[in-house]
Amino acid sequence: MCMGIPLRIDRVEGIVGLAMDGQALVPVDLSLTGPVPAGTWVLSFLGAAREVIGSEEAARILAALDGLRAVMAGGTVGDAFADLEASGPRLPAHLQAALAAGRTTG
């Protein structure tokens, strides 16, 4: 499985952005997003930015990743998924539309 990691681009050199990932400066391929200004948050998969995201979304994803790390270390998830718990389960738009139209079976 591949997980998206939020990274804030510090500087851009051609099609490559450079971002801090923990203590290390890592290259991020910007081929799929195009050039972005420094300070832009991207969702990176295996070193390639797939989409530009906002700082609030980046914070939620980083909190969820911290929660997963805590559980893997034997701790608790804490409030890492509070945004999901507050909103409850949601169906994708096409399934919500089908449910609203009364279609509950194939």
Rosetta blueprint (number, residue, H / E / L):
1 M L
2 C L
3 M L
4 G L
5 I E
6 P E
7 L E
8 R E
9 I E
10 D E
11 R E
12 V E
13 E E
14 G L
15 I L
16 V E
17 G E
18 L E
19 A E
20 M E
21 D E
22 G L
23 Q L
24 A E
25 L E
26 V E
27 P E
28 V E
29 D E
30 L L
31 S L
32 L L
33 T L
34 G L
35 P L
36 V L
37 P L
38 A L
39 G L
40 T L
41 W E
42 V E
43 L E
44 S E
45 F E
46 L L
47 G L
48 A E
49 A E
50 R E
51 E E
52 V E
53 I E
54 G L
55 S H
56 E H
57 E H
58 A H
59 A H
60 R H
61 I H
62 L H
63 A H
64 A H
65 L H
66 D H
67 G H
68 L H
69 R H
70 A H
71 V H
72 M H
73 A L
74 G L
75 G L
76 T L
77 V L
78 G L
79 D L
80 A L
81 F L
82 A H
83 D H
84 L H
85 E H
86 A H
87 S H
88 G L
89 P L
90 R L
91 L L
92 P L
93 A H
94 H H
95 L H
96 Q H
97 A H
98 A H
99 L H
100 A H
101 A L
102 G L
103 R L
104 T L
105 T L
106 G L
